[in-house]
Amino acid sequence: MGLLSRLLGRTEDRAALAPLYAAVVARARQPHWYLEGAVADSLDGRFDMVAAILALTLIRMEREPEAIPASSLLTEAFVDDMDGQLREIGIGDIIVGKKIGNMMGVLGGRLGAYRAGLRGDGDFAAALVRNLYRGAAPAPAALAHVEQRLRAFDAALAQTPLKSLLDGDLPA
């Protein structure tokens, strides 16, 4: 019974983070990323924006040790969403696991690149070109738009109380 209780409790904990994950996705789907920012409005481009917003949110959460369990649950919500999205577009069971593994590797790489870029140990703009634009640099104004908006989002996240963040209240 102890294992069942832990599993059910974890499900309830994950459900509590559904508003935060929904807010991450909503933020990533804002039209300005695709219009002014010239991120590709495609499956890949939308994945890239969700990964960017999620990465910045996870970076914010890692600043507070008590948020680490929640960040794991948020990452699990991402995996569940991506699993469902892959199945919806017709990817079969045999391939889904491999694709999810690749997506997690991509997210991990972006976490490192964005973390370094935001703290000044790396080139944030270059990380954006590599990850959001798949290596093909957009017009300078588009890149500047995305970089400025993501930096502002990161700064606003830093000022957001953890309780608000966990409730799904992402800064505007």
C-alpha positions in Angstrom: 0.0 0.0 0.0 2.9 2.4 0.6 4.1 2.2 -3.0 0.5 2.8 -4.3 0.1 5.8 -1.9 3.4 7.3 -3.1 2.5 6.8 -6.8 -1.0 8.4 -6.3 0.5 11.2 -4.3 3.0 11.9 -7.1 0.1 12.0 -9.5 -1.6 14.5 -7.3 1.6 16.6 -7.1 2.0 16.5 -10.8 -1.6 17.6 -11.3 -0.9 20.6 -9.0 1.7 21.7 -11.5 -0.7 21.5 -14.5 -1.4 25.3 -14.3 2.3 26.1 -14.5 2.9 23.8 -17.4 -0.2 25.2 -19.2 1.2 28.7 -18.6 4.6 27.7 -20.0 2.9 26.4 -23.2 0.6 29.5 -23.4 3.7 31.8 -23.1 5.5 29.8 -25.8 2.6 30.1 -28.2 2.3 33.9 -28.0 2.2 35.2 -31.6 5.1 37.7 -31.2 7.7 34.9 -31.0 6.6 33.8 -34.5 5.9 37.2 -36.0 8.4 39.7 -34.7 10.8 37.0 -33.5 10.7 34.9 -36.7 10.7 31.6 -34.9 9.4 29.0 -37.3 5.6 28.5 -36.9 6.0 24.8 -37.3 6.0 21.7 -35.0 9.8 22.2 -34.6 9.5 25.9 -33.9 6.8 25.5 -31.4 8.7 22.7 -29.7 11.8 25.1 -29.6 9.7 27.9 -28.0 8.2 25.6 -25.4 11.7 24.3 -24.6 13.0 27.8 -24.3 10.2 29.0 -21.9 10.4 25.7 -20.0 14.2 26.0 -19.7 14.0 29.5 -18.3 11.3 28.4 -15.8 13.4 25.5 -14.7 16.5 27.7 -14.3 14.4 29.9 -12.1 13.2 27.0 -10.0 16.7 25.6 -9.5 17.6 28.8 -7.6 15.5 27.6 -4.7 16.3 24.1 -3.3 12.7 23.6 -2.2 11.5 23.9 -5.8 13.7 21.0 -7.1 11.0 18.3 -6.6 8.5 20.5 -8.4 10.9 21.1 -11.3 11.2 17.3 -11.7 7.4 17.1 -11.9 7.2 20.0 -14.3 9.7 18.2 -16.5 7.6 15.1 -16.3 4.6 17.1 -17.5 6.7 18.2 -20.5 7.5 14.5 -21.2 3.8 13.5 -20.9 2.8 16.4 -23.2 5.5 15.5 -25.8 4.5 11.8 -25.7 0.9 12.7 -26.4 1.9 15.1 -29.2 4.0 12.5 -30.9 1.3 9.9 -30.7 -1.2 12.4 -32.0 0.8 13.0 -35.1 1.1 9.3 -35.7 4.5 8.3 -34.2 4.3 4.6 -33.1 5.0 3.1 -29.7 8.4 1.7 -30.9 9.7 5.1 -31.8 8.1 7.3 -29.2 10.5 6.4 -26.4 13.5 7.2 -28.6 12.1 10.5 -29.6 11.3 11.4 -26.0 14.8 10.5 -25.0 16.1 12.8 -27.8 13.8 15.6 -26.6 15.1 15.3 -23.1 18.6 15.5 -24.3 17.7 18.6 -26.3 16.1 20.2 -23.2 19.2 19.4 -21.1 21.5 21.0 -23.7 19.3 24.1 -23.9 19.2 24.4 -20.1 23.0 24.5 -20.1 23.3 26.9 -23.0 20.7 29.3 -21.8 21.9 29.2 -18.2 25.5 30.0 -19.4 24.2 32.7 -21.8 22.0 34.4 -19.2 24.7 34.5 -16.5 27.4 35.8 -19.0 29.5 32.6 -19.3 28.3 32.1 -22.8 26.8 33.9 -25.8 23.0 33.9 -25.3 22.3 35.2 -28.8 24.4 32.4 -30.3 22.5 29.8 -28.2 19.2 31.2 -29.5 20.4 31.0 -33.1 21.5 27.4 -32.6 18.4 26.3 -30.7 15.4 28.4 -31.8 16.5 29.0 -35.3 18.3 25.6 -35.9 21.5 27.4 -36.8 20.0 29.7 -39.5 20.3 33.2 -38.0 17.2 35.3 -38.5 17.2 39.1 -39.3 19.0 41.0 -36.5 15.7 42.6 -35.4 14.0 39.3 -35.0 16.9 37.9 -32.9 17.0 41.1 -30.9 13.3 40.8 -30.2 13.5 37.2 -29.0 16.7 37.8 -26.9 15.2 40.9 -25.3 11.9 39.3 -24.5 13.5 36.1 -23.1 16.0 38.2 -20.9 13.0 40.2 -19.6 11.1 37.0 -18.9 14.1 35.7 -17.0 14.4 38.9 -15.0 10.7 38.9 -14.2 10.9 35.2 -13.2 13.6 36.0 -10.7 11.2 38.5 -9.0 8.3 36.1 -9.0 7.7 34.4 -5.6 8.0 30.7 -5.8 4.4 30.1 -4.6 3.1 32.3 -7.4 5.2 30.5 -9.9 4.1 27.0 -8.7 0.5 28.2 -9.0 1.1 28.9 -12.6 1.4 32.7 -12.4 4.1 33.4 -14.9 5.1 37.0 -15.2 3.8 38.9 -18.2 
